[in-house]
Amino acid sequence: MAILSTIDALGSLDGPVHLAIGVFDGVHRGHQAVLQSACTSAKAIGGHSVVATFHPHPAEVLAPDKAPKRLTPLSHPTALFRKLGIETTLAIPFDHAIADLTADAFIEKLKATCQLASIHVGTDWAFGKGRLGNLTLLQTLGSIHGFEVHGIAPVLEHDIRISSTTIRQAISQGDLANAKRLLGRPYSLYGEVVHGDHLGRQLGFPTANLDIATQALPPYGVYIVHLISHQNRPGIANLGVRPTVDGKQALRFEVHLLDWEGDLYGQIAEATLLHPLRPEKRFAGLPELRDQIDHDLTQAREWLSA
């Protein structure tokens, strides 16, 4: 997949461009409907299917104290876009200059760079300075500049609109089954494998410590996972502050892979959360903790085999 980092880079695409625009945090089932609309147009009349998203999240620039935790770091949705058939990702650097563009100016900037054939957005999408642009204005601009506009209605689950907000709520409540329904796939934590204090290895359970600081998190506890980035290998993961051993209360997400040892340091890993095993708790000491990990592994193997 081609990844573009400026709007002007759209000019490198030869032929019609069918553009899905949005933040697409989570790439949930509602987002997927918008993306698939762009792919359908590209197949029907020819040209390139392109997703235009923003990095960082606009809220991280405009209201950093209120910015939500991400469901998908930037490198993760790119892989999801590719699976849905999108050919090119335009990751627009979001800054105050972009935020100050009026809705008209933003669309005219896109139109000036490429052969814009169609734009695909959710019907409730708002854009431009002050979020004053909407689907009606976009349709008017399409008539003026000669591109089609496709407004995609929200996707509902039990009469409730699927949104990144509702998915964050499900994850924060530990409702992984509902998050999976809304996303269309299990929720994953995604990050670089970094060095910890190697305590897991000392206990006989070596772990990969993922840096997941920017992501939306479920309640602290032990989870059955698949490490997708490493041959979809199963394991268990502890998310939390390790109250038995860590006086600093530093957040950790540590994955122990079943029947495997190796070095993953520096690699980007994706751990899919399959099933919660238990909440995080404090133990009397390391021997009791070691016994509990043995029990967790037994439960995980039983669940995976079932």
C-alpha positions as CSV (number, residue, x, y, z in Angstrom):
1,M,0.0,0.0,0.0
2,A,1.2,3.5,-0.9
3,I,1.3,5.9,2.1
4,L,1.2,9.6,1.4
5,S,2.0,12.2,4.0
6,T,0.9,15.5,2.3
7,I,-2.2,16.5,0.4
8,D,0.0,17.7,-2.5
9,A,1.3,14.1,-2.8
10,L,-2.2,13.1,-4.2
11,G,-0.8,14.6,-7.4
12,S,1.4,11.5,-7.8
13,L,-1.7,9.4,-8.5
14,D,-2.5,9.0,-12.2
15,G,-6.2,8.8,-12.9
16,P,-9.4,9.4,-11.0
17,V,-9.3,9.4,-7.2
18,H,-12.1,8.1,-5.0
19,L,-11.5,9.5,-1.5
20,A,-12.9,8.3,1.8
21,I,-12.3,11.0,4.4
22,G,-12.5,10.7,8.2
23,V,-10.5,10.1,11.3
24,F,-11.4,6.4,11.2
25,D,-10.1,5.6,14.7
26,G,-10.9,2.0,15.2
27,V,-11.8,1.3,11.6
28,H,-15.1,-0.1,13.0
29,R,-18.0,-1.4,11.0
30,G,-19.4,2.1,10.4
31,H,-16.0,3.2,9.1
32,Q,-15.8,0.1,6.9
33,A,-19.0,1.0,5.1
34,V,-17.5,4.4,4.1
35,L,-14.2,2.7,3.0
36,Q,-16.0,0.0,1.0
37,S,-18.1,2.7,-0.8
38,A,-14.9,4.3,-2.0
39,C,-13.6,0.9,-3.2
40,T,-16.9,0.2,-5.0
41,S,-16.7,3.5,-6.9
42,A,-13.1,2.8,-7.9
43,K,-14.0,-0.6,-9.3
44,A,-17.1,0.7,-11.1
45,I,-15.5,3.6,-13.0
46,G,-11.8,3.0,-12.6
47,G,-9.2,4.9,-10.6
48,H,-7.6,4.8,-7.1
49,S,-9.4,4.1,-3.8
50,V,-7.8,6.4,-1.3
51,V,-8.4,6.9,2.4
52,A,-7.6,10.4,3.8
53,T,-7.2,10.4,7.6
54,F,-5.5,12.7,10.1
55,H,-2.5,12.3,12.3
56,P,-2.4,13.1,15.1
57,H,-6.0,12.9,16.0
58,P,-7.5,16.4,15.7
59,A,-8.5,16.5,19.3
60,E,-4.9,16.0,20.3
61,V,-4.1,19.3,18.7
62,L,-7.3,21.3,19.4
63,A,-8.2,20.0,22.9
64,P,-5.3,17.8,24.1
65,D,-6.7,17.6,27.7
66,K,-9.9,16.1,26.2
67,A,-8.4,13.9,23.5
68,P,-9.6,10.3,23.6
69,K,-7.2,7.4,23.9
70,R,-6.7,5.8,20.4
71,L,-8.4,2.6,19.4
72,T,-5.8,2.2,16.5
73,P,-2.4,3.9,16.4
74,L,-1.6,5.2,12.9
75,S,0.4,2.2,11.6
76,H,-2.4,-0.2,12.7
77,P,-5.3,1.2,10.6
78,T,-3.1,1.3,7.5
79,A,-3.0,-2.5,7.6
80,L,-6.8,-2.6,8.2
81,F,-7.4,-0.3,5.2
82,R,-5.3,-2.6,3.0
83,K,-7.4,-5.6,4.0
84,L,-10.6,-3.7,3.0
85,G,-9.2,-3.1,-0.5
86,I,-8.0,0.5,-0.1
87,E,-5.0,1.1,-2.3
88,T,-3.5,4.3,-0.8
89,T,-3.5,6.0,2.6
90,L,-3.1,9.8,2.9
91,A,-2.2,10.6,6.5
92,I,-2.7,14.3,6.6
93,P,-0.5,15.9,9.3
94,F,-3.1,17.7,11.5
95,D,-1.9,21.1,12.8
96,H,-3.4,24.5,13.4
97,A,-2.8,25.5,9.8
98,I,-5.1,22.6,8.6
99,A,-7.5,23.3,11.4
100,D,-7.8,26.9,10.2
101,L,-8.8,26.0,6.6
102,T,-12.4,26.7,5.9
103,A,-14.5,23.8,4.6
104,D,-14.5,25.3,1.1
105,A,-10.7,25.8,1.2
106,F,-10.0,22.3,2.4
107,I,-12.0,20.7,-0.4
108,E,-10.6,23.1,-3.0
109,K,-7.1,22.1,-1.8
110,L,-7.9,18.4,-2.4
111,K,-9.4,19.1,-5.8
112,A,-6.4,21.1,-6.9
113,T,-4.0,18.2,-6.4
114,C,-5.6,15.4,-8.2
115,Q,-8.4,14.2,-10.5
116,L,-11.0,14.0,-7.8
117,A,-13.8,11.7,-8.9
118,S,-15.7,11.1,-5.7
119,I,-15.7,11.7,-1.9
120,H,-17.1,9.3,0.6
121,V,-18.0,10.3,4.2
122,G,-20.4,9.4,7.0
123,T,-23.6,11.5,6.8
124,D,-22.7,13.1,10.1
125,W,-19.1,14.1,9.1
126,A,-18.2,17.7,10.0
127,F,-15.1,19.4,8.6
128,G,-13.3,22.7,8.1
129,K,-12.7,25.5,10.5
130,G,-15.1,25.4,13.4
131,R,-16.5,22.1,11.9
132,L,-18.9,24.2,9.8
133,G,-18.7,21.9,6.8
134,N,-21.3,19.2,6.5
135,L,-22.7,16.7,3.9
136,T,-25.0,19.4,2.4
137,L,-22.1,21.8,1.8
138,L,-19.9,18.9,0.5
139,Q,-22.7,18.0,-2.0
140,T,-22.8,21.6,-3.1
141,L,-19.0,21.7,-3.6
142,G,-19.3,18.5,-5.6
143,S,-21.7,20.1,-8.0
144,I,-19.4,23.1,-8.4
145,H,-16.2,21.1,-8.8
146,G,-17.5,18.1,-10.7
147,F,-17.0,15.2,-8.2
148,E,-19.6,12.8,-6.8
149,V,-20.4,12.8,-3.1
150,H,-21.5,9.6,-1.2
151,G,-22.9,10.1,2.3
152,I,-23.0,6.8,4.1
153,A,-25.6,6.3,6.9
154,P,-24.4,5.2,10.3
155,V,-24.3,1.4,10.9
156,L,-26.5,0.4,13.8
157,E,-26.1,-2.4,16.4
158,H,-29.4,-3.0,18.3
159,D,-30.6,0.4,17.1
160,I,-27.5,2.1,18.5
161,R,-25.1,3.9,16.2
162,I,-21.7,2.3,16.1
163,S,-19.1,4.9,17.0
164,S,-15.5,5.0,18.3
165,T,-17.0,6.5,21.6
166,T,-19.3,3.5,22.2
167,I,-16.4,1.1,21.5
168,R,-14.2,2.9,24.0
169,Q,-16.9,2.6,26.6
170,A,-17.3,-1.1,25.9
171,I,-13.5,-1.6,26.2
172,S,-13.2,0.5,29.4
173,Q,-16.0,-1.7,31.0
174,G,-14.2,-4.9,30.0
175,D,-17.0,-5.8,27.5
176,L,-14.7,-7.3,24.9
177,A,-17.5,-9.3,23.3
178,N,-19.5,-6.1,22.5
179,A,-16.4,-4.3,21.4
180,K,-15.8,-7.2,19.0
181,R,-19.3,-6.9,17.6
182,L,-18.9,-3.2,17.0
183,L,-15.5,-3.3,15.5
184,G,-16.1,-6.4,13.4
185,R,-13.0,-8.0,14.9
186,P,-11.5,-8.6,18.4
187,Y,-9.9,-5.5,19.9
188,S,-6.1,-5.4,19.8
189,L,-3.3,-3.6,21.7
190,Y,-0.5,-2.6,19.5
191,G,3.0,-1.3,20.2
192,E,6.7,-1.7,20.2
193,V,8.3,-4.4,22.3
194,V,10.4,-2.6,24.9
195,H,12.8,-3.7,27.7
196,G,11.3,-4.1,31.1
197,D,13.0,-5.4,34.3
198,H,13.0,-9.1,33.0
199,L,11.2,-10.2,36.1
200,G,9.0,-12.6,34.1
201,R,12.1,-14.4,32.9
202,Q,13.3,-14.7,36.5
203,L,9.9,-16.2,37.4
204,G,10.1,-18.7,34.5
205,F,7.6,-16.9,32.3
206,P,9.5,-14.6,29.9
207,T,7.3,-11.8,28.5
208,A,7.2,-9.3,25.7
209,N,6.5,-5.8,27.2
210,L,4.5,-3.7,24.7
211,D,4.4,0.1,24.9
212,I,0.6,0.7,24.7
213,A,0.5,4.1,26.4
214,T,-1.6,5.9,23.8
215,Q,-4.4,3.3,23.5
216,A,-7.8,2.8,25.0
217,L,-7.5,0.1,27.7
218,P,-9.7,-2.5,29.3
219,P,-9.7,-3.0,33.1
220,Y,-6.5,-4.2,34.6
221,G,-6.2,-7.9,34.6
222,V,-5.0,-11.1,32.9
223,Y,-6.2,-11.8,29.3
224,I,-5.9,-14.7,26.8
225,V,-4.3,-13.2,23.7
226,H,-3.1,-13.9,20.2
227,L,0.1,-12.2,19.2
228,I,-0.9,-11.6,15.6
229,S,2.4,-10.1,14.5
230,H,4.2,-13.3,15.5
231,Q,2.5,-16.2,13.7
232,N,-0.8,-15.6,15.5
233,R,0.7,-17.4,18.5
234,P,-1.5,-17.7,21.7
235,G,-0.5,-16.5,25.1
236,I,-1.6,-14.7,28.2
237,A,-1.0,-11.0,29.0
238,N,-1.0,-9.0,32.2
239,L,-2.3,-5.5,31.9
240,G,-1.7,-3.4,35.0
241,V,0.7,-2.0,37.6
242,R,1.9,-5.3,39.0
243,P,1.0,-4.5,42.7
244,T,2.9,-7.6,44.0
245,V,6.3,-6.5,42.7
246,D,6.2,-2.9,41.4
247,G,6.3,-0.2,44.0
248,K,6.4,2.5,41.3
249,Q,3.0,1.5,40.0
250,A,4.1,1.8,36.4
251,L,1.6,0.6,33.8
252,R,2.7,-2.6,32.0
253,F,1.3,-4.8,29.3
254,E,3.3,-8.0,29.3
255,V,2.6,-10.9,27.0
256,H,3.8,-14.5,27.7
257,L,3.6,-16.7,24.6
258,L,2.7,-20.3,25.1
259,D,5.5,-22.8,24.2
260,W,7.8,-20.2,22.7
261,E,10.9,-18.4,23.6
262,G,12.8,-15.7,21.6
263,D,13.7,-12.1,21.3
264,L,11.0,-9.6,20.1
265,Y,12.7,-6.4,21.3
266,G,12.2,-3.5,18.9
267,Q,9.5,-5.2,16.9
268,I,6.0,-3.8,16.5
269,A,3.6,-6.3,18.0
270,E,-0.2,-6.6,17.9
271,A,-1.9,-8.5,20.7
272,T,-5.5,-9.4,20.1
273,L,-7.5,-9.6,23.4
274,L,-9.5,-12.9,23.2
275,H,-10.9,-13.5,26.7
276,P,-10.5,-12.1,30.2
277,L,-9.2,-14.6,32.8
278,R,-9.2,-12.6,36.0
279,P,-8.7,-9.1,37.5
280,E,-5.3,-7.9,38.6
281,K,-4.6,-8.6,42.3
282,R,-1.9,-8.4,44.9
283,F,-0.3,-11.6,46.1
284,A,1.6,-12.3,49.3
285,G,4.8,-12.8,47.4
286,L,6.5,-14.1,44.3
287,P,6.0,-17.8,45.0
288,E,2.2,-17.2,45.2
289,L,2.4,-15.1,42.1
290,R,4.3,-17.9,40.3
291,D,1.6,-20.4,41.3
292,Q,-1.1,-18.2,40.0
293,I,0.6,-17.7,36.7
294,D,0.8,-21.5,36.4
295,H,-3.0,-21.6,37.0
296,D,-3.6,-18.9,34.5
297,L,-1.7,-20.8,31.8
298,T,-3.7,-24.0,32.6
299,Q,-7.0,-22.0,32.2
300,A,-5.8,-20.4,29.0
301,R,-4.9,-23.8,27.4
302,E,-8.3,-25.2,28.4
303,W,-10.1,-22.2,26.9
304,L,-8.0,-22.2,23.7
305,S,-8.5,-26.0,23.2
306,A,-12.3,-25.6,23.7
